[in-house]
Amino acid sequence: MRIKLTQDLVCGNDTFLTGEEYEAVLILPRSTTVEFVADSGKKVRAFSYEYVKVTPASDI
């Protein structure tokens, strides 16, 4: 799923800014926590209050 961050995330030396979009996956089927890969290759998790799901234009 595609997500957009609703707040800045800092994970080690990496910073992810509000409004940036990433391709992410749910970490567990019933979870709302997602995981995405940073440009550095590091896996990052975002909680439901830190992102919104982006709906592709083809789904509208």
Sine and cosine of phi, psi and omega as CSV:
sin_phi,cos_phi,sin_psi,cos_psi,sin_omega,cos_omega
0.00,0.00,0.44,-0.90,0.02,-1.00
-0.99,-0.12,0.73,-0.68,0.02,-1.00
-0.83,-0.56,0.38,-0.92,0.12,-0.99
-0.81,-0.58,0.76,-0.65,-0.02,-1.00
-0.95,0.33,0.65,-0.76,0.04,-1.00
-0.97,-0.26,-0.05,1.00,0.11,-0.99
-0.41,-0.91,0.36,-0.93,0.01,-1.00
-0.93,0.38,0.61,-0.79,0.09,-1.00
-0.86,-0.52,0.68,-0.73,0.09,-1.00
-0.86,-0.51,0.83,-0.56,-0.03,-1.00
-0.71,-0.71,0.99,-0.16,-0.07,-1.00
0.90,0.44,-0.81,-0.59,0.01,-1.00
-1.00,0.06,-0.10,0.99,-0.04,-1.00
-1.00,-0.07,0.65,-0.76,0.09,-1.00
-0.82,-0.58,0.73,-0.68,-0.01,-1.00
-0.88,-0.48,0.84,-0.55,-0.17,-0.99
-1.00,-0.09,0.48,-0.88,0.08,-1.00
-0.79,0.61,0.72,-0.70,0.03,-1.00
1.00,-0.10,-0.27,0.96,0.04,-1.00
-0.95,0.31,0.56,-0.83,-0.01,-1.00
-0.93,-0.37,0.56,-0.83,-0.01,-1.00
-0.61,-0.79,0.43,-0.90,0.16,-0.99
-1.00,0.05,0.84,-0.54,-0.10,-0.99
-0.74,-0.67,0.28,-0.96,0.07,-1.00
-0.76,-0.65,0.54,-0.84,0.10,-1.00
-0.93,0.38,0.65,-0.76,-0.03,-1.00
-0.98,0.21,-0.45,0.89,0.07,-1.00
-0.61,-0.79,0.46,-0.89,-0.06,-1.00
-0.82,0.57,-0.62,0.79,-0.03,-1.00
-0.99,-0.17,0.14,0.99,-0.04,-1.00
-1.00,0.00,0.38,-0.92,0.14,-0.99
-0.95,-0.31,0.03,1.00,0.06,-1.00
-0.99,0.12,0.72,-0.70,-0.01,-1.00
-0.89,-0.45,0.31,-0.95,0.02,-1.00
-0.78,-0.63,0.69,-0.72,0.08,-1.00
-0.68,-0.73,0.26,-0.97,-0.06,-1.00
-0.96,-0.28,0.80,-0.60,0.05,-1.00
-0.96,0.26,0.27,-0.96,0.05,-1.00
-0.85,0.53,-0.47,0.88,0.01,-1.00
-0.97,0.25,-0.15,0.99,-0.03,-1.00
1.00,-0.08,-0.10,1.00,-0.01,-1.00
-0.98,0.21,0.68,-0.74,0.05,-1.00
-0.99,0.13,0.71,-0.70,-0.06,-1.00
-0.81,-0.59,0.65,-0.76,0.05,-1.00
-0.94,-0.33,0.60,-0.80,0.06,-1.00
-0.79,-0.61,0.68,-0.74,0.02,-1.00
-1.00,0.03,0.30,-0.96,-0.12,-0.99
-0.82,0.57,-0.52,0.85,-0.01,-1.00
-0.99,0.15,-0.06,1.00,-0.03,-1.00
-0.97,-0.23,-0.04,1.00,-0.02,-1.00
-0.50,-0.87,0.29,-0.96,0.19,-0.98
-0.80,-0.59,0.50,-0.87,0.03,-1.00
-0.98,0.19,0.71,-0.70,0.01,-1.00
-0.99,-0.11,0.80,-0.60,0.02,-1.00
-1.00,-0.01,0.83,-0.56,0.04,-1.00
-0.88,0.48,0.56,-0.83,-0.01,-1.00
-0.84,0.54,-0.50,0.86,0.00,-1.00
-0.94,0.35,-0.30,0.95,0.01,-1.00
-1.00,0.01,-0.10,0.99,-0.07,-1.00
-1.00,0.04,0.00,0.00,0.00,0.00
